[in-house]
Amino acid sequence: MRRLLNEHLAAQDSVDDERERLTHISTVMRYPLPRPGRNQPRQGVQVRLRLDEGVADQARAVSLRLPGQYLHGHRDYQARLLTDAVMTAIARHEPITDEVLDGVMPLLRHGTALGLWRLTTAAISTRSELDVYKRADLNYSRRMARNVPGPAQRIEHVAAVLREEDVAWHAAYRSQAVQFLARKLLPPGAEAMEDILFGQDTRAWHDLLLDMTYRSEFDDPMSGFRSPGHDFEGRGGSAVWRAERRLEHHETMLWLRRSHKLGASRTRVVYPPGWSLCTPDRWRPAEFSPRRPLPPNWSSHLDAGRILDIGPAGRPLLWPTIEGPGGEIIPVPRFEIATTVARGVRLNELIEMVLVEVTDPALPDDAEAGWNSVPDTDLFPTDNIADFEPDDAADFDFDFDDDSEFDQYIDEWETRPLTMTAHRAFNLGLIDEAERDAAVDQARIATQEQMQHVIASLVDEDDQLCSDLRAAMDEPYRFAVLARRGKRHLSITTSNWTWPVTSLAAAITDDAVPVRAVEYLAQLMRLRCKRRLERSMEQAARAAFDHFGYDANSIL
């Protein structure tokens, strides 16, 4: 098996055009499908191979990954890269016989498999996706009817991303649809159809794609394929949300690349999820010649995370930089704090984490306005957002529990400033000892006033309890437990301090903010942004259901 795999990898590497590489039909069909339900045993026999170092990575690099698939995440979204390599290696030498695989072309070019997948996603689209396609097609028709068509509208770009880029939703039902179409379109000897699916540029292809997208009960190319018995509208809303986010990533990068130009806006609203980005006035991108390698000092800065390359491929554009004391261009001091905390975060999400305004309120949760902007988080692959694992925070010993649920703290972040205990503010170097003690004394006085109110309310009811409460005046939490015996509630005032910081970028720029405080804020903003994106995804999935509802008569 190792010999077959090595021969297969050598053959794949010899092909320059990725679309010309081979894949086994079972990969795009996702066969065999996982058994329904949680914690089910795998179907078939799991092959364990002892591979030389680097072979597994090489196999993954040349195998087929469908749009929307990831190495990790929900099982419906997991790519089978090593399985594809093994199956293709075997099929190059010996046909694989199976009741499902028989009667279908066994080996396809990657371009053909992707064409088959595109037809399937067009045929098995939710009403959320179809609404985007219809509005985009209507906009396109209106533009083309004018004497001067003008630029494409945003909805057309969203539809293009939804159709062609890495945002698709996955489910066993879609994989079954691939199996149905593969048997229908790609029986042995269907080289002409294989060419159509590979090219995706002929009249026959566009007609086929149109028929799949706008199916009807009178002329349905999927006739004979069973209905799902389940509504995938949440996943469809998720895919539209990912398309919107992909487009926002592109537009944010364009905005940042132009931020040094005269009159350029320093702020930008990103929707979804609805937050505002603001870049400091002195921060600029620095452009370097694409014809020469980066100077060694700038290459070192880039490797160390002191700057980011935000330019298009082959055109270095390093950000953020500022003008140094002598007029020279230098990286923004302390920016590496953010990149260190954000290890594993995608470039666009790192930029958002740095520039998003701390107290900026999100846009209203309006399902009608935002239905087409979001995914179902229990089904959405974690790779499409900034993956955070607890181990990532090992270098930072911040405790985010200030006697409250941190999840709740993040949930409310859009509507309140950044508040922490006075002790934490002191430990981070944000306030001095006198300010801390004053805040603690003020909180103690407020709590004792509440204690007196509780005792006064119990004077005529329970003398012994009142005596116990007076003895516990210096122990607020013990006092609160005793008060519950008398069916009273004590509101304990904490020594809160509000940090008037506007963004992580502002904290990095302000030399008066200690490094440890910047580290704390970077870690907090990473978690806050991650939670906000998750909530936005969930809202979009629910809004898709609310907007369209369940249609029992739908083809899908």
Buried (B, 14 or more C-beta within 10 A) or exposed (E): EEEBBBEBBEBBEEBEEEBEBBBBBBBBBBBEBBEEEEEEEEEEEEEEEEBEEEBBEBBBBBBBBBBBBBEEBBEBBBBBBBBBBBBBBBBBEEEEEEEBBEEBBBBBBBBBBBBBBBBBBBBBBBBBBBBBBBBBBEBBEEBEEEEEEEEBBEBBBBBBBBBBBBBBBBBBBBBBBBBBBBBBBBEEEBEEBBBBBBBBEEEBBEEBBEBBBBBEEEEBBBEEBEEBEEBBBBBBBBBBBBBBBBBBBEEBBEBBBEBBEEEEEEEBEBBBBBBBBBBBEEBBBBBBEEEEEBEEEBEEBBEEBBBBBBBEEEEBBBBBBBEEEEEEEBBBEBBBBBBBBBEEBBEBBBBBBBBBBBBBEBBEEEBEEBBBBBBBBEBBBBBBBBBBEEEBBEEEEEEBEBEEEBEEBBBEBBEEEBBBBBBBBBBBEBBEEEBBBBBBEBBBEBBBEBBEEBBEBBEEEEEEBBEBBEEBBEEBEBBBEBBEEBEBEBEBBBBBBEBEBBBBBBBBBBEEBEEBBBBBBBBBBBBBBBBBBBBBBBBBBBBBBBBBEEEEEBBB
